[in-house]
Amino acid sequence: MSEGSTNQTEGVARVTEQPASVATARRRTPKQDPTLAQAVETARKAVVESAGEENIGEHLSIEVHEDRLLTHLFECTMAGYPGWTWFATVARAPRTKLVTVCEVGLLAGEKSLLAPDWVPWEERMQAVNDQHDAEGEEFPIESSSENTDATEDPRASVTADEDPVADAPSEHEEDDRAQHWNEESS
């Protein structure tokens, strides 16, 4: 796509083509809002509500996202989370000084301890089976989707002799019993 501009010279209109990327490449850098930058205590209070005072360290830095949107970063002092950082993203509406907390959370850093990638159960168990096969051991691990035969489970099959519905009295028998009971009790 391209944008065009019109030049008129001596009554003749000429259109010059400009690529659309030129217009979007001239984006200005957002400015750090002084009201939001000074809202460190507001951001800290939001993080304390989420994590507790004992888990939050010093204010580390500010990341500017847009003109009235930035993030305060705090040190994480929780045991087991070295290298992690607490954050609180704050914003304000134009022509107001009221600071709003948008989001609070915990971010992993470059040297943070992270959980390993998730591996499906079947793949983990396949690795165990392969290891046992290589060692010559017989140690079959069945997947949860493979079920035993229904005949091995006595609850799985019901014969006509054991059918609880077949042994239940019919509606007429119940009415007869109730009528008989009423006659005896009167």
N, C-alpha and C positions, 0 to 999 in steps of 0.2 A: 504494500500500500504506500502511497505517496501523497504528500500534501502539495498543493499547487499555490503559487502566488501570481497575481496579475500585475504586469507593468504596462502602463500606457505611455507610449511615445508617439507623438504626432498622430493621434487618433487610431493607432493600431495597438490592439491588445496582444500581448505575448504572455504565454504561460510558461513559467520555469518550474521544473519538477524538483522537489526536495524529498529525500527519503524520510519516512516517518520516524526513524530512529534518531535523527538529528534533533527533533523536537523533544523527545523523551530523554535524551542523554543529558540535557542541561538541567537536571534536577539539583536544587540547592540542598545543602547540608542542613539538617534541622538544628535549631538553636536550643541550648540548654535553658529551660525555663527556671528563672531564679526562685520562684515560689515553690516549685516542685523540688528543686535542689536543696532547699532549706527544710524540707519536710522529712528529715531523717528520723525524728522521733515518731512521727505518724507511721512511717514505714516500719520502724522497729516495733511499735506497739502491735501492729498487724501480725508481724512474724511471731512475737511473744504469745499472742493469742493462739496461734497455730502450733507452736513448738515448745513453749515454756522458756522462761528467762534463762535457765541454766544451760540451754543448748545454743545460745546465740552469743557470738563474740563481737569483735569490733566491726564498725562500718568500713567496708573495703573500698568501694567505688560506686560510681554512677554510670549507667549506660543510657544514652539518649536515643530514643527510637523515632519520635516525631516531635513537632513543636510543643505540644503540651502533654507529652507522654514519655516517662522515663522509668528506669528500674534502679532501685537501691540494692546493693549487694552487701551481705553480712557474712562474717566468718561462722562456720558451723563447728561447734565444740562438742557435739554428741559423740559418745564413744562408738567406735565402729564406722564412723563416717569421715575419715581423714581426707582432706582435699575437696570436700563438698562445700557448697555455698548456699546460704539462704538468700532468697530474693523477695522483694515486694515491688510490684509495678504500680506506679501512681500516675494519676492524670488529673486534669482540671478542665472545666469548660472555658471557652473564651470569655473575657471580661469578668471573671470571678476569681476569687482567691481561695475558694473551697477546694481542698485536696481530697480526692477520692482514691481509695485503694482498689485496684482492679484485680490483682492476683497475688498470691503468696505461695511460695514453694521452695523446693530444694533442688539444686542443680549439681550435677557431677562435674568435677574438674578433670584436667588432663591426667592427674596422678591418682584419681579416685579409684577405690576398690569397687568393682562392678560384678554383678552376677554373671556367670557364663551364659553363652547363648543357649536357648532352650532346645532340647533334643526330644523328639517324640519317644514315648515309652517303647514302642515296638523296635525302634532303632537302638535304644540303649540295651534292651534285652537281646537283640540280635548280636550285639557285640559280645555279651556274656556267653551266649550259645556258641558263637564262633570260637571263643577262647577255650571253652570246655571241649569242643570238637578237636581243636588243635592239640590239647593235652591228652586226648583219648578218653576223657571221662564221658559218662553218659548222664547228662543232667538236663532233661528237657524242661523248658519253660514254656508253658502254654500261654497264648495271648488271652486276654479277658473276653475277646469276642468268641473264642471257641468254647462251647458249653459241653458238659457231659451229656451222655444219652439220657433221654427222658425216662427210660425204663429203670435206670438206677435210682431215681428219686421217687420214693413211694407217693409223694404228694403230687407228682406230675401227671399220673394217670388215675382215673377214677372209673371203677367198673359199675355196672348197673346195680349190683348188690350193695355197693357202698355209697351210691348216689344219695346225698342228703335231700335232694329235691324229691326223689321218688319215695322216701320214707316220710315225708311231711304230710300231715293230714290235709284233705281237700277242704275247700271252703264250706261245703255242705256238712262234713263231719264236724267241723268246728262249731257251726250253728246248732247242730243236734246236741253236742256236748253242753253248750251254753244253755240251751232250752231245758235239758235234763237237769242241770245244776240248779236253775231257777225254780223248777217244779219241786225239787227235793228240799230246797231251803225255805219254801213257803209253807 
